[in-house]
Amino acid sequence: MNNVILSMLAKISNLDAQAKQLAARVEAQSLMMSALLLTIGQNGGINELIGSVNKALNSVMGNPDDPYHPEAELLRQEFQEMIKVSQLIAHENDVLNSGEASLFEVRKA
Protein backbone atom coordinates (compact mmCIF):
# COMPACT_ATOMS: atom_id res chain seq x y z
CA MET A 1 0.00 0.00 0.00
CA ASN A 2 2.86 2.36 0.82
CA ASN A 3 4.38 1.71 -2.61
CA VAL A 4 1.13 2.68 -4.31
CA ILE A 5 0.94 5.93 -2.35
CA LEU A 6 4.60 6.72 -3.00
CA SER A 7 4.15 5.95 -6.67
CA MET A 8 1.13 8.25 -6.89
CA LEU A 9 2.99 11.02 -5.06
CA ALA A 10 5.90 10.66 -7.46
CA LYS A 11 3.56 10.89 -10.46
CA ILE A 12 1.79 13.93 -9.00
CA SER A 13 5.15 15.57 -8.32
CA ASN A 14 6.29 14.86 -11.87
CA LEU A 15 3.04 16.31 -13.31
CA ASP A 16 3.43 19.40 -11.12
CA ALA A 17 7.01 19.90 -12.34
CA GLN A 18 5.87 19.50 -15.96
CA ALA A 19 3.05 22.01 -15.42
CA LYS A 20 5.48 24.53 -13.95
CA GLN A 21 7.86 24.02 -16.85
CA LEU A 22 5.03 24.53 -19.33
CA ALA A 23 3.90 27.69 -17.53
CA ALA A 24 7.46 29.05 -17.60
CA ARG A 25 7.74 28.23 -21.31
CA VAL A 26 4.46 30.01 -22.06
CA GLU A 27 5.55 33.08 -20.08
CA ALA A 28 8.88 33.15 -21.90
CA GLN A 29 7.12 32.91 -25.25
CA SER A 30 4.75 35.67 -24.21
CA LEU A 31 7.67 37.94 -23.34
CA MET A 32 9.36 37.05 -26.61
CA MET A 33 6.21 37.85 -28.58
CA SER A 34 5.80 41.17 -26.76
CA ALA A 35 9.35 42.11 -27.64
CA LEU A 36 8.77 41.03 -31.24
CA LEU A 37 5.58 43.09 -31.44
CA LEU A 38 7.40 46.13 -30.08
CA THR A 39 10.24 45.70 -32.58
CA ILE A 40 7.90 45.20 -35.51
CA GLY A 41 5.79 48.12 -34.33
CA GLN A 42 8.79 50.42 -34.41
CA ASN A 43 9.38 49.41 -38.02
CA GLY A 44 5.74 49.98 -38.98
CA GLY A 45 4.82 46.35 -39.70
CA ILE A 46 2.61 45.70 -36.70
CA ASN A 47 -0.68 46.05 -38.59
CA GLU A 48 0.42 43.46 -41.14
CA LEU A 49 1.37 41.03 -38.36
CA ILE A 50 -1.90 41.54 -36.50
CA GLY A 51 -3.85 41.12 -39.74
CA SER A 52 -2.07 37.87 -40.57
CA VAL A 53 -2.69 36.40 -37.14
CA ASN A 54 -6.34 37.45 -37.17
CA LYS A 55 -6.77 35.97 -40.66
CA ALA A 56 -5.33 32.66 -39.49
CA LEU A 57 -7.56 32.62 -36.41
CA ASN A 58 -10.63 33.55 -38.44
CA SER A 59 -10.02 30.60 -40.77
CA VAL A 60 -10.39 28.26 -37.78
CA MET A 61 -13.13 30.20 -36.02
CA GLY A 62 -15.30 30.41 -39.14
CA ASN A 63 -16.46 26.85 -38.54
CA PRO A 64 -17.97 26.30 -35.06
CA ASP A 65 -17.77 22.53 -35.61
CA ASP A 66 -13.99 22.70 -35.97
CA PRO A 67 -12.43 20.89 -32.98
CA TYR A 68 -9.89 23.70 -32.64
CA HIS A 69 -12.53 26.44 -32.40
CA PRO A 70 -12.38 26.82 -28.56
CA GLU A 71 -8.58 26.90 -28.61
CA ALA A 72 -8.61 29.47 -31.40
CA GLU A 73 -10.95 31.69 -29.39
CA LEU A 74 -8.67 31.43 -26.36
CA LEU A 75 -5.66 32.16 -28.54
CA ARG A 76 -7.41 35.22 -30.00
CA GLN A 77 -8.13 36.55 -26.50
CA GLU A 78 -4.53 36.02 -25.39
CA PHE A 79 -3.20 37.61 -28.57
CA GLN A 80 -5.42 40.66 -28.07
CA GLU A 81 -4.16 40.99 -24.49
CA MET A 82 -0.57 40.74 -25.71
CA ILE A 83 -1.23 43.48 -28.25
CA LYS A 84 -2.71 45.71 -25.53
CA VAL A 85 0.33 45.18 -23.30
CA SER A 86 2.72 45.89 -26.18
CA GLN A 87 0.81 49.06 -27.10
CA LEU A 88 0.85 50.22 -23.47
CA ILE A 89 4.59 49.60 -23.24
CA ALA A 90 5.19 51.42 -26.51
CA HIS A 91 3.06 54.35 -25.33
CA GLU A 92 4.89 54.53 -22.01
CA ASN A 93 8.22 54.34 -23.82
CA ASP A 94 7.16 57.27 -26.02
CA VAL A 95 6.00 59.20 -22.94
CA LEU A 96 9.26 58.53 -21.11
CA ASN A 97 11.31 59.59 -24.13
CA SER A 98 9.29 62.77 -24.56
CA GLY A 99 9.62 63.74 -20.89
CA GLU A 100 5.86 63.98 -20.31
CA ALA A 101 4.17 62.62 -17.19
CA SER A 102 3.65 58.87 -17.19
CA LEU A 103 0.47 56.94 -16.51
CA PHE A 104 2.47 54.93 -13.98
CA GLU A 105 3.90 57.98 -12.28
CA VAL A 106 2.80 58.43 -8.68
CA ARG A 107 1.12 61.76 -8.32
CA LYS A 108 1.69 63.68 -5.10
CA ALA A 109 -1.36 65.33 -3.58
Beta strands, then each sheet from edge to edge (+ up, - down):
end
